[in-house]
Amino acid sequence: MNFLNIAFPATSALPVAEAAISTMIASFRPLLGLGVLTTMLVVFKPLLAGMLRALKLAVFPNKTREEKSALRNLRSMLAVRNIANDLDSTSPNMAAELRALAARG
């Protein structure tokens, strides 16, 4: 220990303080970046949601009213045909009538 350390104690503490400050800054830098990213996502959330919705519509377009009606008719015909298949062993006449009804559409 020399005379300058006694006269100027800050000079001996300066390297320790610099190391502590650089460690704190290094640990806060990712948190600052995460905060900026979160802020940008919150600010541009409506824009991002609209872009995702447009992308979804481009990949999976909405069905028209006619397509929805045709799909509903197909499902009901398949349901009637399944009921006819279940009734085939117990009531063949009823099964034949249900198949004829399903064939009409």
N, C-alpha and C positions, 0 to 999 in steps of 0.2 A: 504494500500500500504506500503510495507516495503522497507527497504534499498536495498535488493537484486534485486527487480524489477527495481529500478532506475539504479543500477550498471550493471545488465545483462538483458537488455530488450528482448533479444532473448528467454530467458527461459519463459517469460510470453506469447510470441507470438507463441511458438512452438506447443502447443496443437491446436491452431486455424489453423496453417499451416498443421499440420498432418491431421486434419479433411478435409481440402480443397483438399489436395493431394489424400487422400483415396477416396473421392467422385469423383474426376476426373478419377482416375484409374478404379473405379467401373463402370463409364459411358463409358470408352474407351474399356473395355474388350470385350463386345459384338461386337463392331465395328471391333476390331482386329480379332475376330473369324469369322465374316462375310467376312472380307478381305481375310483371309486364305481360306475359303470355295470357294469364287469367284475365287481366283487364281488357286485352284486345279481344278475347273470346266473348266477354260479356258485352262489350261495345258493339261488336259485329255479329252478335247472335242472330238477329232477324235476317241479316244478309246470308249467313251460313245456312240457316234453316230453309230459306227460300231456295238456295242453290241445291241443297239436298233433296228438297221436294221436287224441283225441276228434274234432277237426275233420276229420281224414282219414276217420275212420269215418262221420262224418255226410255227407260228400261222396261217398265211395266205400264203401258198406257191403259187408261180407263176403258171399260167395255161400254159399248153403246147400249141403248135401251133394248134394241132388237136382240143383241147378243145375250143380254141378261135374261130376256124372256125365253129365248131358245134354250139357254142353259137350265132355266127353271123347268121348262117342259121336259127336257131330257131327264132331269133328276126325278121328276114325278113318274115318267114312263118306266124308268129303271126301278123305282120303288114298287110300282104296280107289278112289274115283271117278277121281282123278288117275292112278292106276296103270292103270286101265281105259282112260282116254283115251290114255295112252302106248302101250298094247298094241293099240289099235284097228287100226292099219295092219298090224301083223305077225301078230297072232293074234286075229281077230274073235270066235271062240268063247269064248276065255278072257276077253276084254273084256266080252262079254255076261254071262258068269257072274259076273264081279266087279261089274258094275252091278246084277245081281239081288241079290247079297250086300249091296251098299251100300244098296239100296232096302229091304231087310228091317229095317235099323237095328240 
